[in-house]
Amino acid sequence: MEKEVSLKARTEHQYPFIDQKSPLPIYIQIYDFYRDLIGRGVYTLGDSFPSDNELTANISASLITVRQAMRKLAEEGLLHRVRGKGTIVPLPRYSRHLNRTAFTRDLVTKGFSLDTGTLLLEIRHPDGQIQEKLRITSHDEVFQIKRLRIINKIPSVIHYSYLPLNFGIPKEELEENNYSMIRVSERRKIPLGHTDDCIEAVVADAEEAQLLNIAIGMPLLKLSAQTYEREGQIIQLTVGLYRSDLYSFSLKIER
């Protein structure tokens, strides 16, 4: 698993040398300097940026000029001002369309790096809520998979999959690191039907906050999905806990 991105403030900053004889306006020199640093990854996603007053104190420029340069960086989406935190390099946001099933594939196609860490693989008797959603009894067993998805080196989603053992999918296929129901269904010629999705707002507990590198109590988007095969049997329940500062969901309704 790749190293998590630190959201702590930087202890050292770099400041531009201002060429007073240059034909370029001073605010453009400041803008160019920090745009280059952000582009080269010196300041990375979530890093705190020097304040306007700090920049003014360390370079030969007025507060108005500094703010002009920072405003230009913000207009291009390279900086974001957060109340109580100052200026930061903004985290990316991902929009997931609920009508599409290939969200992970879409991210890779768009150039995002994607890593998945498997946290838990076990056979267990499910609790009452899982039993109800899978329409099974307390005597039935499920295969549970718990994974952490990391996008562009940022822990973004805690993902759970629950599959009834009585459906007959071999344990070896479920243990594959790149497991997905779509691939399993194609390989085993299982005709998939529809999916019922439910979105809820929840808050992160201590374990979830540690895994996602966020504060305890931070809002999360919880997406639960029941997958049916064509004859109407539920063959999988998935639950994803998505960082609300990184994700939004959309749905297309035909009229």
N, C-alpha and C positions, 0 to 999 in steps of 0.2 A: 504494500500500500504506500502511496506516495505521501510525502510530508505535507501536513496540513498548512494552509496559509495562515500566517499570524495576523490577527486583527489589532495587535497592540501598536501603540504609537512608536514611530521611529525615534531613536535617541540622537541621531545625527542627520543633518540636512545638507544639501549642496546648494550653493548660491552662484548665480551667473556673474561673470565679469562684464560690466557695462562699458562698451566702447562709445565714449561721448562724441567721437569724430565720425562714427558710422552714419551712413545715410538712412539706415533703418531706425524707425522710432524706437525709443527705449522700451515701450511696452511690448513691441514685437520681438525685441531681443530677449526679454524675459519669457515671453510666450514660447519662442523657438527653443530656448534652453530647456524648459520643463517639458515641453511636448516631446523633445528628443529623449529625456530621461525616462518618461513614462513609456515611450515606444520601445526603449531598450530594456525595460523591466527593472530599472533602478528603483522606481516606485512601482509597487505591484498592487494588485487588487486588494482593497481594504486598508492600505497604508494611510496613516495620517500625513497631512501635508503641512508645511510651515504656514503659520498664520500671516495675514496681510501685514500686521505690525512687525512681526519677526522679519519678514522679507524686507520691509522698509528700513529696518534697523541694520540689516546686513548687506544691502546693496545700495548703489548710488541712484536711488529713484524715490519719487514722492509716493505717498499713500495712494493718491488718485491714479498714478501710473501703474502701480502694482495691481490695484483693483481692476483696472482696465485689462491687464494681461490675464488675471485670474478669471474674469468674466468671459473672455474669449475661450479659455480652456474649458470652462464650464459649459459654454454654448455648444462646444464640440463633443460634450459628453465625457471629457477626460478627467474632470473634477466634479465633485458633488459636495455641497455644503449641508451639513447635518447639525441641527440645533443641539447644543451641548457637547458636540464632538469636534466641531470645527470643519475643516475642509479635508476630504478624503478622496482617494482614487476609487471610483464607484465600482461595486460588484456588478457582474452581468446579471440580466434578468432573462429567464427562459419562459416562453409562453407555450403551454401544452394544450393542444387542441384535442378535446375529449372524443371527437369523431374519428381521430386517427389512432392507430395502434402501434405505429413504427416510430414513436417519439425518440427512443434511444438511437435508432438508425439515422433519424433526421439530424440529431445533434452531431454525430460523427461526420455526416455528409457536409455539414456547415463548418467543419474544421475544429470543433471542440474536442479536447482530449477527455476520454471517459475511462475511469478505472472502477472496478467493483471489488470490494473486499467482503468475503464470506465470513460472517460472524458466528453463525450457528447453523448446524444441519442435524436434525434429530427427528425420531419418530416418537409421537406422544399422543396421549388422550387429550383432546381439545377441551377448553372450557365451554361454558354454556353459550356464550356469544358466538364462538366459532362453530359450535354444533348447529346452532340455529341458522347461521348464514349458509352452511354447507348442507343442511338438511340431513344430518347424521345423528347418531345417538352417542351416549357417553361410552358405549362399549366399542365404538369404532375408533380407529387410529388414523392420524394424519401425519404426513411428512411436512415438517416445518423448515423453511429456509429463511434466514435473516441475513440481509446484506446491507452494506453501506456503499452508496454510489457517490463517486467523487468526480466532479466536472471541473475541468481546468484547475485541478489541484485543490478545489474547494469542496469539503464534505457537504453534500447537498440534500440527500434523500436517505432515509432509513426505510428499507423495503422488506416486507414480510410476504411469503407465499405459503399457503396451506393447501395441500392436495390430499384427498381421501385415498388411503391405500387400497380400498376395495375397487377403485377404478382400474387398477391393473397396470399402471405405468411403472416400469422397472425402476428400482431405487437408483441404479447406476446412472440412468438418464437424468434423474432429478438432481444428482450430485454434481453434474457438469457445471463448471464455473460460469459458463455463458448460457446457462439454462434459460429458456423462455418457452412458454406454452405454445406459442406460434410454431417454433421449430419442432417441438415434440409432436404437435398435431400433424404437421406436414410429414414428418418422418414416419409416424405410425398410422397415417391416413385417418385421423380422427376428425370428422366434420364438425367444425366449430359453429356454434349458433351466435347468440348475442351476448352482450355484457351489460350488467346493471351496475352503474356507478353511483357513488354517494360521496359528496364532499362535505366535510365538517371543519370547523375552526376549533383547534385544541391548543394547549400550551405545552411547552417542553418540560419534561421532568428532569431530574438530575442526570440520569443516564443518557437520555436523548440529547441534552444540552452538551454533555461531554463529547459524544460522538460527532455532533454537528458543529462543534466549536462555537457555540452561541451561549447566551445567558439563560439561566433557568427561568422559566416563565415566558420565554419569547413565543409569540404566536407561530403556530405551524398549520399548514393545510393538510388535512388528512383525507386521502382519497382511497376509498374502499371499492373493490370491483369483484363482482361474482361473474365468472365465466361459465357459460353453458355450452354443452355440445348440442348438436342439431336436434336430438330427440328430447331435449329439455332437462337433462341431468346436469347438475352443477359439478364441474370437474376441478375448479380452482377458486380460491378466494385470495385476493392480494390486498395488502394494506400498505400504502406509502405515506410516510410522514415527510412533507416537503417544507423546506425553509421558506417562510412567507416573504422574506426580503429578496428571494431569488426567483420565485415562481409565481406565475399567474395561470389560470385555466380559462379556456374559452370553449364555447359550444355553438355549433351552427345548427339552426332550426329552419327546416324547409317549410315554406308556406304554400 
